[in-house]
Amino acid sequence: MYELPEDVRMLQDLAMDFAMREILPWAEHYDESDEWPWEIFHKAREVGLVNVNIPEEYGGIGASVLEECVISESMAYACSGIQTALMLNQLAILPLLIAGNEEQKRLYLPWLVDDGKVAAYCMTEPDAGSDVAGIKSTALRKGDNYILNGSKTWITDGPVASFFAVFAKTDPDAGHNSISCFLVERDWPGVSASKPLKKMGQHAAQACQVFFENVEVPAENRLGEEGDGFKIGMKVFDKSRPGVSAAALGVARRALDEAVRYAGERTAFGQPISHFQGVGFMLSDMAIRVEAGRHLAYKSAWEVDNGIRNTMSAAMAKAFCAEAAMKNATDAVQVFGGNGYSKEFPVEKLMRDAKIYQIYEGTTQIQQMIILRELYRSS
Ligand SMILES: Cc1cc2nc3c(=O)[nH]c(=O)nc-3n(C[C@H](O)[C@H](O)[C@H](O)COP(=O)(O)OP(=O)(O)OC[C@H]3O[C@@H](n4cnc5c(N)ncnc54)[C@H](O)[C@@H]3O)c2cc1C
């Protein structure tokens, strides 16, 4: 695939135009205020750039993962914090799209499509992030309900979400086969959340802790069969990681563009700094990372869209693009010299925003573990 299909390119143009007009001018404001970008969210909804993976029969546009990638990359180019905040619904509803029944979809998808609400994805706990099987939240069956107890942390969009996809164990002493996934409404008794957590970057994408204390969850809110949760979680990653990789790519590309522009204008020793090989080769390497990362991310998206198992390519894309974003942002700061360290210039924010890609949706080390496992699986 050396050229995007026409309709995907049109979506890319729409997303890039939106990103430059409606996101970029506000990036600094949301970075400084730590507010959730409601106004931008509503504008993006109006033009059809959020909830894009919801199928047409439920009011969405039924975007492919590749289409999600071009939107994510474009928006993250302008501000990856705002992009994360806006696109999180798509992660949160993946369990519902993958394992939900008709009734569950008809009930909850309109919350997003018609009512403009937000959902969040609750897997990580204070004592279990990479080790998903180690989660301690429990959902014990009692008649027609499950009694949900536990606490989740780092829940992106948690502060503004109206419902959550929550992973918990139906047997606290068992391993990953006892994990199930439930849709839990924020207003239900026993559900509460902390204030937004203070963090390094992506300030517009607020995250918090979410607590469940003896929450009565109707059995009909369980997605799939009891014990399906781990499998659902892994399927989610295959679909979500290409988009996260593409978002990281947006940051890597922005860092490249900013560095190229600056190095062409800034002079030292009587010439533009881009003429010095020490700077110029940094720019070349940044460009290589963007190009290589795009091939990995888009190929992985194409695979999952075409029913091809993409666990390995999604892990490769996520690992590579995350490292590319961090390295490009760090090198862009270097190219800017002292100005790179200043909040008056854009690359300092890029460096703070980029770091999270090496951590969320599975750390780089976890992607490496998956790749290693897949290497032996296919041999
Ligand atoms: C800003 C932000 C937003 C997030 N949003 C969400 C969200 O919306 N929903 C959600 O559920 N979670 C979310 N997360 C959680 C995120 O997915 C976890 O932080 C991540 O999976 C890592 O888990 P951990 O923090 O517990 O680190 P740990 O698992 O404790 O890992 C610590 C370190 O050990 C390394 N490590 C662990 N195990 C291994 C191993 N086997 N081999 C090699 N190295 C290993 C890791 O790579 C890491 O470097 C978010 C996190 C952040 C910071």
The ligand as an SDF file (V2000), in Angstrom:
LIG
                    3D

 53 58  0  0  0  0  0  0  0  0999 V2000
   -1.4510    9.4040   31.3970 C   0  0  0  0  0  0  0  0  0  0  0  0
   -1.8770    7.9770   31.4810 C   0  0  0  0  0  0  0  0  0  0  0  0
   -3.0910    7.5920   30.9290 C   0  0  0  0  0  0  0  0  0  0  0  0
   -3.5170    6.2550   31.0310 C   0  0  0  0  0  0  0  0  0  0  0  0
   -4.7760    5.9160   30.5800 N   0  0  0  0  0  0  0  0  0  0  0  0
   -5.2750    4.6900   30.9010 C   0  0  0  0  0  0  0  0  0  0  0  0
   -6.6640    4.3680   30.6490 C   0  0  0  0  0  0  0  0  0  0  0  0
   -7.4240    5.1720   30.1020 O   0  0  0  0  0  0  0  0  0  0  0  0
   -7.1190    3.1490   31.0510 N   0  0  0  0  0  0  0  0  0  0  0  0
   -6.3190    2.2180   31.6590 C   0  0  0  0  0  0  0  0  0  0  0  0
   -6.8110    1.1290   31.9890 O   0  0  0  0  0  0  0  0  0  0  0  0
   -5.0030    2.4950   31.8950 N   0  0  0  0  0  0  0  0  0  0  0  0
   -4.4770    3.6970   31.5480 C   0  0  0  0  0  0  0  0  0  0  0  0
   -3.1640    4.0040   31.8130 N   0  0  0  0  0  0  0  0  0  0  0  0
   -2.3300    3.0100   32.4680 C   0  0  0  0  0  0  0  0  0  0  0  0
   -1.2100    2.4690   31.6170 C   0  0  0  0  0  0  0  0  0  0  0  0
   -1.7280    1.6160   30.6300 O   0  0  0  0  0  0  0  0  0  0  0  0
   -0.2020    1.7870   32.5610 C   0  0  0  0  0  0  0  0  0  0  0  0
    0.4440    2.8100   33.2970 O   0  0  0  0  0  0  0  0  0  0  0  0
    0.8070    0.9510   31.8010 C   0  0  0  0  0  0  0  0  0  0  0  0
    0.2030   -0.1850   31.2470 O   0  0  0  0  0  0  0  0  0  0  0  0
    1.9640    0.5050   32.7050 C   0  0  0  0  0  0  0  0  0  0  0  0
    1.5000   -0.0570   33.8830 O   0  0  0  0  0  0  0  0  0  0  0  0
    2.0690    0.4420   35.2990 P   0  0  0  0  0  0  0  0  0  0  0  0
    2.0020    1.9210   35.3360 O   0  0  0  0  0  0  0  0  0  0  0  0
    1.3930   -0.3030   36.3710 O   0  0  0  0  0  0  0  0  0  0  0  0
    3.6030    0.0600   35.2670 O   0  0  0  0  0  0  0  0  0  0  0  0
    4.2150   -1.3480   35.7000 P   0  0  0  0  0  0  0  0  0  0  0  0
    3.4480   -2.4330   35.0840 O   0  0  0  0  0  0  0  0  0  0  0  0
    4.4150   -1.3620   37.1650 O   0  0  0  0  0  0  0  0  0  0  0  0
    5.6480   -1.2670   34.9870 O   0  0  0  0  0  0  0  0  0  0  0  0
    6.7220   -0.5080   35.5380 C   0  0  0  0  0  0  0  0  0  0  0  0
    7.9410   -0.7220   34.6330 C   0  0  0  0  0  0  0  0  0  0  0  0
    8.2890   -2.1170   34.6050 O   0  0  0  0  0  0  0  0  0  0  0  0
    8.3150   -2.5710   33.2690 C   0  0  0  0  0  0  0  0  0  0  0  0
    7.8320   -3.9580   33.2140 N   0  0  0  0  0  0  0  0  0  0  0  0
    6.7200   -4.4780   33.8030 C   0  0  0  0  0  0  0  0  0  0  0  0
    6.6070   -5.7740   33.5160 N   0  0  0  0  0  0  0  0  0  0  0  0
    7.6490   -6.0840   32.7120 C   0  0  0  0  0  0  0  0  0  0  0  0
    8.1060   -7.2780   32.0620 C   0  0  0  0  0  0  0  0  0  0  0  0
    7.4500   -8.4170   32.1790 N   0  0  0  0  0  0  0  0  0  0  0  0
    9.2430   -7.2140   31.3220 N   0  0  0  0  0  0  0  0  0  0  0  0
    9.9330   -6.0480   31.1930 C   0  0  0  0  0  0  0  0  0  0  0  0
    9.5600   -4.8990   31.7870 N   0  0  0  0  0  0  0  0  0  0  0  0
    8.4350   -4.9190   32.5240 C   0  0  0  0  0  0  0  0  0  0  0  0
    7.3940   -1.6410   32.4770 C   0  0  0  0  0  0  0  0  0  0  0  0
    7.7210   -1.6310   31.1050 O   0  0  0  0  0  0  0  0  0  0  0  0
    7.6780   -0.3190   33.1800 C   0  0  0  0  0  0  0  0  0  0  0  0
    8.8470    0.2370   32.6360 O   0  0  0  0  0  0  0  0  0  0  0  0
   -2.6920    5.3060   31.6530 C   0  0  0  0  0  0  0  0  0  0  0  0
   -1.4390    5.6950   32.1770 C   0  0  0  0  0  0  0  0  0  0  0  0
   -1.0520    7.0010   32.1120 C   0  0  0  0  0  0  0  0  0  0  0  0
    0.2740    7.3900   32.7440 C   0  0  0  0  0  0  0  0  0  0  0  0
  1  2  1  0
  2  3  1  0
  2 52  2  0
  3  4  2  0
  4  5  1  0
  4 50  1  0
  5  6  2  0
  6  7  1  0
  6 13  1  0
  7  8  2  0
  7  9  1  0
  9 10  1  0
 10 11  2  0
 10 12  1  0
 12 13  2  0
 13 14  1  0
 14 15  1  0
 14 50  1  0
 15 16  1  0
 16 17  1  0
 16 18  1  0
 18 19  1  0
 18 20  1  0
 20 21  1  0
 20 22  1  0
 22 23  1  0
 23 24  1  0
 24 25  2  0
 24 26  1  0
 24 27  1  0
 27 28  1  0
 28 29  2  0
 28 30  1  0
 28 31  1  0
 31 32  1  0
 32 33  1  0
 33 34  1  0
 33 48  1  0
 34 35  1  0
 35 36  1  0
 35 46  1  0
 36 37  1  0
 36 45  1  0
 37 38  2  0
 38 39  1  0
 39 40  1  0
 39 45  2  0
 40 41  1  0
 40 42  2  0
 42 43  1  0
 43 44  2  0
 44 45  1  0
 46 47  1  0
 46 48  1  0
 48 49  1  0
 50 51  2  0
 51 52  1  0
 52 53  1  0
M  END
$$$$
